[in-house]
Amino acid sequence: MITIRRADKEDLRNLSRKLLTLLKDEESQVFREEAAKFGVPRSYIMKVFSEAALLEAADKRNATFHIALEGGEIIGFAETIKLDDHTAELDRLIVFPPWRGRGVGTSLLHKALADMKKQGVKMVTVNVGRDEVQARRFYEKNGFEGTEERTVEAPWGREIALVIYRRRL
Ligand SMILES: CC(C)(COP(=O)(O)OP(=O)(O)OC[C@H]1O[C@@H](n2cnc3c(N)ncnc32)[C@H](O)[C@@H]1OP(=O)(O)O)[C@@H](O)C(=O)NCCC(=O)NCCS
C-alpha cells in the first residue's frame, strides 16, 4: 500500500541517501532528468540533495517535504517552499521511475497543495522546463496554468528556458 505523509528529519536523511544513491549512476534516469538534461554539474546536484541541504531547507528556508512510501521505501517526494504568507513554490516533485504512472505524483501534489492551503497560501507557482512535455501535461491536468515564459541563468552558468505555471488554492 502506498502512503503519503509529511517528512520528518529521519525521513529527510533517508530521502537524501536514496537520491544520492540514484544520482551516483550517471546513466540512471534520475541523473539524466535532474542533472544531465540541464547541464548541472555532478558536484552541484550531489550538494543540492545532500542530507545537510535537505535539513537546512526544512529548517531555514520554509521548505516542507512530503514523501510517498511503499513498504517503508521512499518512492517519491514533493518539496514546497513558502515564499511569503500567501504564496508558495512547488520546488520539486519527483516520483522514482519504477512507480510512475500510478497516481503517486498526483497524490503527492494534492497532499502538498492541501498542506499549503491550510497554512494560508493562496497561490502556488512551479517552474517547468519549456521542453518538458510530460511534466507540463501533468501540471496542466492538475489545474495549473502556464502564465509566462522566462529564460534564466542557472547558478552553474547554463541558460534554461522555463514556463512559470500558477494555480490558485
Ligand atoms: C511528473 C511526475 C512527478 C508525475 O508523477 P506520476 O506518479 O508518474 O504521475 P501520475 O501517475 O499521478 O500521473 C500520470 C500523469 O503524469 C504525466 N507523466 C509525466 N511523466 C510521466 C511518466 N514518466 N510516466 C507516466 N506518466 C507521466 C502524464 O501526464 C500522466 O498523465 P496520463 O496518465 O494522462 O498520461 C513524474 O513523472 C516525475 O517524477 N517526473 C520526473 C521529474 C519531473 O519532471 N518533475 C516535475 C517537474 S518539477
The ligand as an SDF file (V2000), in Angstrom:
LIG
                    3D

 48 50  0  0  0  0  0  0  0  0999 V2000
    5.9040   14.3150  -13.3470 C   0  0  0  0  0  0  0  0  0  0  0  0
    5.8210   13.1900  -12.3130 C   0  0  0  0  0  0  0  0  0  0  0  0
    6.0590   13.7520  -10.9130 C   0  0  0  0  0  0  0  0  0  0  0  0
    4.4480   12.5340  -12.3740 C   0  0  0  0  0  0  0  0  0  0  0  0
    4.3570   11.5110  -11.3930 O   0  0  0  0  0  0  0  0  0  0  0  0
    3.4920   10.1920  -11.6590 P   0  0  0  0  0  0  0  0  0  0  0  0
    3.3690    9.4480  -10.3830 O   0  0  0  0  0  0  0  0  0  0  0  0
    4.0200    9.4600  -12.8190 O   0  0  0  0  0  0  0  0  0  0  0  0
    2.1120   10.8650  -12.0790 O   0  0  0  0  0  0  0  0  0  0  0  0
    0.6490   10.2750  -12.0030 P   0  0  0  0  0  0  0  0  0  0  0  0
    0.6730    8.8000  -12.1480 O   0  0  0  0  0  0  0  0  0  0  0  0
   -0.0380   10.8300  -10.8190 O   0  0  0  0  0  0  0  0  0  0  0  0
    0.0030   10.9700  -13.2730 O   0  0  0  0  0  0  0  0  0  0  0  0
    0.3530   10.4950  -14.5600 C   0  0  0  0  0  0  0  0  0  0  0  0
    0.4780   11.6710  -15.4750 C   0  0  0  0  0  0  0  0  0  0  0  0
    1.7530   12.2700  -15.2850 O   0  0  0  0  0  0  0  0  0  0  0  0
    2.3480   12.5680  -16.5390 C   0  0  0  0  0  0  0  0  0  0  0  0
    3.6250   11.9200  -16.6230 N   0  0  0  0  0  0  0  0  0  0  0  0
    4.7750   12.6070  -16.6750 C   0  0  0  0  0  0  0  0  0  0  0  0
    5.7990   11.7740  -16.7490 N   0  0  0  0  0  0  0  0  0  0  0  0
    5.3180   10.5200  -16.7290 C   0  0  0  0  0  0  0  0  0  0  0  0
    5.9070    9.2020  -16.7940 C   0  0  0  0  0  0  0  0  0  0  0  0
    7.2220    9.0550  -16.9320 N   0  0  0  0  0  0  0  0  0  0  0  0
    5.1130    8.1310  -16.7180 N   0  0  0  0  0  0  0  0  0  0  0  0
    3.7790    8.2880  -16.6050 C   0  0  0  0  0  0  0  0  0  0  0  0
    3.1720    9.4980  -16.5550 N   0  0  0  0  0  0  0  0  0  0  0  0
    3.9260   10.5980  -16.6190 C   0  0  0  0  0  0  0  0  0  0  0  0
    1.3850   12.2030  -17.5870 C   0  0  0  0  0  0  0  0  0  0  0  0
    0.7140   13.4250  -17.9290 O   0  0  0  0  0  0  0  0  0  0  0  0
    0.4160   11.2780  -16.9410 C   0  0  0  0  0  0  0  0  0  0  0  0
   -0.8400   11.5450  -17.4360 O   0  0  0  0  0  0  0  0  0  0  0  0
   -1.5970   10.4720  -18.3760 P   0  0  0  0  0  0  0  0  0  0  0  0
   -1.9650    9.3520  -17.4550 O   0  0  0  0  0  0  0  0  0  0  0  0
   -2.7350   11.2340  -18.9200 O   0  0  0  0  0  0  0  0  0  0  0  0
   -0.5860   10.0630  -19.4180 O   0  0  0  0  0  0  0  0  0  0  0  0
    6.8890   12.0760  -12.5930 C   0  0  0  0  0  0  0  0  0  0  0  0
    6.7180   11.6160  -13.9110 O   0  0  0  0  0  0  0  0  0  0  0  0
    8.3350   12.5280  -12.4320 C   0  0  0  0  0  0  0  0  0  0  0  0
    8.8900   12.3910  -11.3600 O   0  0  0  0  0  0  0  0  0  0  0  0
    8.9690   13.0300  -13.4920 N   0  0  0  0  0  0  0  0  0  0  0  0
   10.3600   13.4620  -13.4500 C   0  0  0  0  0  0  0  0  0  0  0  0
   10.5650   14.7130  -12.6430 C   0  0  0  0  0  0  0  0  0  0  0  0
    9.7050   15.8430  -13.1380 C   0  0  0  0  0  0  0  0  0  0  0  0
    9.5900   16.0600  -14.3280 O   0  0  0  0  0  0  0  0  0  0  0  0
    9.0920   16.5730  -12.1890 N   0  0  0  0  0  0  0  0  0  0  0  0
    8.2240   17.6660  -12.4980 C   0  0  0  0  0  0  0  0  0  0  0  0
    8.9480   18.9250  -12.7910 C   0  0  0  0  0  0  0  0  0  0  0  0
    9.3040   19.7970  -11.2740 S   0  0  0  0  0  0  0  0  0  0  0  0
  1  2  1  0
  2  3  1  0
  2  4  1  0
  2 36  1  0
  4  5  1  0
  5  6  1  0
  6  7  2  0
  6  8  1  0
  6  9  1  0
  9 10  1  0
 10 11  2  0
 10 12  1  0
 10 13  1  0
 13 14  1  0
 14 15  1  0
 15 16  1  0
 15 30  1  0
 16 17  1  0
 17 18  1  0
 17 28  1  0
 18 19  1  0
 18 27  1  0
 19 20  2  0
 20 21  1  0
 21 22  1  0
 21 27  2  0
 22 23  1  0
 22 24  2  0
 24 25  1  0
 25 26  2  0
 26 27  1  0
 28 29  1  0
 28 30  1  0
 30 31  1  0
 31 32  1  0
 32 33  2  0
 32 34  1  0
 32 35  1  0
 36 37  1  0
 36 38  1  0
 38 39  2  0
 38 40  1  0
 40 41  1  0
 41 42  1  0
 42 43  1  0
 43 44  2  0
 43 45  1  0
 45 46  1  0
 46 47  1  0
 47 48  1  0
M  END
$$$$
